[in-house]
Amino acid sequence: VITTRLTKACLINPRQREFIKSTGCSKNLSLLQLLFYNVQKEHRQLRLVFVDIVKAFDAVNHQHILMGLK
């Protein structure tokens, strides 16, 4: 229910895989592998950042989140 409401309110990147119905992260892994391949082939540098926000909402009162969604 929350995902449906957020989808209507917010633009979601087509590469988003978390909390939505999709085939999982296999497409993102394929894109990452292709990126690695092209970087190696072209002898270029690559910098990646992975942000883990698993506990991002633990500090926010869930009641406030639900009020904001409503």
N, C-alpha and C positions, 0 to 999 in steps of 0.2 A: 504494500500500500504506500509506504513512504517513498520507495523508488519510483512508483508511478507518478506521485505528486511532484517529486523533485524533477523528473524528466520533463514534465509540463512547464515547470517554473525555470529550469536552468538548462542551458545548452550543454549537452554531454558530448565529449570527444568520442568519435566513433571507435577509437582504440581502447576506450574504457572497458574493463572487463569485470571489475569488482562490483558486486551487488546488483548485477543485471543479468537477464537471461542471455547467455552466449555460450559459445563452445569452449569457454575457459580461456586460458592465457596462451594457448598454442599459437594463435596468430601473432601475438606480441613477441613470443620467442622466435618465431620464424623471421619477423622483421629485424630483431636484434641480431640473429645469425647472418642475415643478409648484410646488415650494416657492418658487422665484423669482417665479413668476406670482402666487401668493397673497400674498406679502410686498408686491409692488408694488401689487396691487389694494387691499390693506388699509392701505397707507401705513405699514408697520411696518418696524422695523430687523431686520437679519439679520446674524449673525456666524457664520462658518464656519471650521472648522479642518481642514486636510488634513494627515495625517501620512504621510510617505513613509518606510517601513521597509524599503526595498529591500535595504540592506546591514546590516540589524539583526542578522543571525546570523553575519556575517563575523568578529566578535570572539569568538564562542563556538566552542570546539573541536567539530567535527561528531561526534566520537566520544562526547562528553558528551551531545549531543542524542539520538543514537541509543540510548545506554544509558537515558536518561530515558524514551524512547518504549517501550522493551522493558519 
